[in-house]
């Protein structure tokens, strides 16, 4: 299994917003990620969060960055926007609670 650090789109139509994720290279662009490492606003070219330790750990394990993630990572380093100790949390849409309440 080859792991890539790449962008996964979560924004709505004509409003690009991306997550920087560690994902199996064979999965689709918006497939299930192994770990979320940051967020990026493509419309404003604004980096919201990047977990520097997470990216470094995946690189040590042999993961490869896509070209776009490399550019965003370099831009974040220049601007001093890297977060060292905190992780970006993923809030999944879980519909199981709604199904139980409806019964």
C-alpha beads as a LAMMPS data file, in Angstrom:
LAMMPS data file: protein, C-alpha beads

103 atoms
102 bonds

1 atom types
1 bond types

-500.0 500.0 xlo xhi
-500.0 500.0 ylo yhi
-500.0 500.0 zlo zhi

Masses

1 110.0

Atoms # bond

1 1 1 0.000 0.000 0.000
2 1 1 1.495 3.306 -1.132
3 1 1 0.385 6.313 0.891
4 1 1 0.142 9.750 -0.704
5 1 1 -0.402 13.118 0.920
6 1 1 -2.893 14.869 -1.346
7 1 1 -5.933 17.116 -1.419
8 1 1 -9.496 15.912 -0.934
9 1 1 -12.234 18.330 -1.970
10 1 1 -14.998 19.093 0.529
11 1 1 -16.215 22.448 -0.781
12 1 1 -19.493 23.003 -2.542
13 1 1 -19.944 23.839 -6.215
14 1 1 -17.704 26.720 -7.375
15 1 1 -16.350 27.131 -3.820
16 1 1 -13.286 24.900 -3.543
17 1 1 -12.210 23.934 -0.032
18 1 1 -9.803 21.086 0.529
19 1 1 -8.495 18.768 3.222
20 1 1 -4.875 17.676 3.158
21 1 1 -5.085 13.931 3.759
22 1 1 -2.959 10.815 3.955
23 1 1 -4.674 8.297 1.688
24 1 1 -3.938 5.079 -0.185
25 1 1 -2.816 6.055 -3.681
26 1 1 -5.317 3.661 -5.284
27 1 1 -8.360 5.327 -3.691
28 1 1 -10.420 8.017 -5.385
29 1 1 -9.871 11.728 -4.718
30 1 1 -12.613 11.936 -2.106
31 1 1 -12.206 8.379 -0.807
32 1 1 -11.814 7.426 2.840
33 1 1 -8.670 9.028 4.250
34 1 1 -6.275 7.389 6.687
35 1 1 -5.602 10.691 8.467
36 1 1 -6.524 14.338 7.975
37 1 1 -3.494 16.599 8.205
38 1 1 -4.833 20.035 7.374
39 1 1 -7.246 22.235 5.477
40 1 1 -6.822 24.666 2.595
41 1 1 -9.187 27.265 1.126
42 1 1 -8.612 27.115 -2.629
43 1 1 -10.734 30.143 -3.467
44 1 1 -8.702 32.540 -1.342
45 1 1 -5.427 30.537 -1.443
46 1 1 -5.553 30.588 2.351
47 1 1 -4.158 27.817 4.546
48 1 1 -6.440 27.190 7.489
49 1 1 -4.460 24.515 9.374
50 1 1 -1.597 22.128 8.702
51 1 1 -0.329 19.537 11.191
52 1 1 3.449 19.654 10.696
53 1 1 4.214 16.649 12.916
54 1 1 1.645 14.541 11.091
55 1 1 3.149 15.368 7.709
56 1 1 6.688 14.687 8.938
57 1 1 5.602 11.332 10.421
58 1 1 4.006 10.226 7.139
59 1 1 7.080 11.297 5.157
60 1 1 9.268 9.213 7.518
61 1 1 6.983 6.231 6.875
62 1 1 7.513 6.606 3.117
63 1 1 4.492 8.622 2.031
64 1 1 4.868 10.919 -0.961
65 1 1 3.415 14.412 -1.309
66 1 1 1.504 15.458 -4.388
67 1 1 2.748 18.576 -6.181
68 1 1 -0.109 20.700 -4.860
69 1 1 0.503 19.630 -1.253
70 1 1 4.223 20.394 -1.645
71 1 1 3.394 23.931 -2.793
72 1 1 0.913 24.466 0.050
73 1 1 3.382 23.068 2.616
74 1 1 6.172 25.373 1.415
75 1 1 3.799 28.351 1.469
76 1 1 2.733 27.477 5.030
77 1 1 6.368 27.242 6.137
78 1 1 7.135 30.679 4.710
79 1 1 4.079 32.206 6.396
80 1 1 4.626 30.410 9.716
81 1 1 1.215 28.717 9.685
82 1 1 2.277 25.206 10.680
83 1 1 0.698 23.711 13.801
84 1 1 3.084 21.438 15.687
85 1 1 1.123 19.865 18.540
86 1 1 -2.531 19.832 17.535
87 1 1 -4.292 17.636 15.042
88 1 1 -7.067 18.626 12.689
89 1 1 -10.241 16.882 13.778
90 1 1 -12.681 15.249 11.408
91 1 1 -16.370 15.495 12.168
92 1 1 -18.165 12.698 10.347
93 1 1 -21.814 12.960 9.476
94 1 1 -23.269 10.071 11.452
95 1 1 -26.915 9.373 10.657
96 1 1 -27.262 6.469 13.099
97 1 1 -28.454 8.780 15.900
98 1 1 -31.260 10.152 13.730
99 1 1 -32.444 6.661 12.835
100 1 1 -32.638 5.670 16.514
101 1 1 -34.530 8.850 17.439
102 1 1 -37.088 8.275 14.674
103 1 1 -38.035 4.820 16.009

Bonds

1 1 1 2
2 1 2 3
3 1 3 4
4 1 4 5
5 1 5 6
6 1 6 7
7 1 7 8
8 1 8 9
9 1 9 10
10 1 10 11
11 1 11 12
12 1 12 13
13 1 13 14
14 1 14 15
15 1 15 16
16 1 16 17
17 1 17 18
18 1 18 19
19 1 19 20
20 1 20 21
21 1 21 22
22 1 22 23
23 1 23 24
24 1 24 25
25 1 25 26
26 1 26 27
27 1 27 28
28 1 28 29
29 1 29 30
30 1 30 31
31 1 31 32
32 1 32 33
33 1 33 34
34 1 34 35
35 1 35 36
36 1 36 37
37 1 37 38
38 1 38 39
39 1 39 40
40 1 40 41
41 1 41 42
42 1 42 43
43 1 43 44
44 1 44 45
45 1 45 46
46 1 46 47
47 1 47 48
48 1 48 49
49 1 49 50
50 1 50 51
51 1 51 52
52 1 52 53
53 1 53 54
54 1 54 55
55 1 55 56
56 1 56 57
57 1 57 58
58 1 58 59
59 1 59 60
60 1 60 61
61 1 61 62
62 1 62 63
63 1 63 64
64 1 64 65
65 1 65 66
66 1 66 67
67 1 67 68
68 1 68 69
69 1 69 70
70 1 70 71
71 1 71 72
72 1 72 73
73 1 73 74
74 1 74 75
75 1 75 76
76 1 76 77
77 1 77 78
78 1 78 79
79 1 79 80
80 1 80 81
81 1 81 82
82 1 82 83
83 1 83 84
84 1 84 85
85 1 85 86
86 1 86 87
87 1 87 88
88 1 88 89
89 1 89 90
90 1 90 91
91 1 91 92
92 1 92 93
93 1 93 94
94 1 94 95
95 1 95 96
96 1 96 97
97 1 97 98
98 1 98 99
99 1 99 100
100 1 100 101
101 1 101 102
102 1 102 103
